[in-house]
Amino acid sequence: MHPHLFTKDNVGCEQVMTALEECHARGFMWKAMGMCNGAKEDLTKCLKAERWKTQARNRGQSKKKDSIREKWKEIDENS
């Protein structure tokens, strides 16, 4: 299963998602003939960029927690 597209994490990709939905709304044959492939590729690129931003933010928070743990370890050793 894929994650939901319209979430707070994907706000930057709303226009691309809407364009893909509009393309899909044109009908099955439109999709089957590959007319929506460009919009799908744009959405994939946008979601990947958003995911990278989230991962970078999470790594930064993780490193912050690690430094806090190291400080507590120093405090425990010196106590």
GICOR-V731320 format. One record per pair of residues at least 4 apart in sequence whose C-alpha atoms are under 6 Angstrom apart, sorted by the first residue. I is the first residue (numbers start at 1). J is the second residue. D is the distance in whole Angstrom. If there is no record, write none. Layout:
i->I j->J d->D
i->I j->J d->D
This chain:
i->13 j->46 d->6
i->16 j->43 d->6
i->20 j->39 d->5
i->23 j->36 d->6
i->28 j->32 d->6
i->29 j->33 d->6
i->30 j->35 d->6
i->31 j->35 d->6
i->31 j->36 d->6
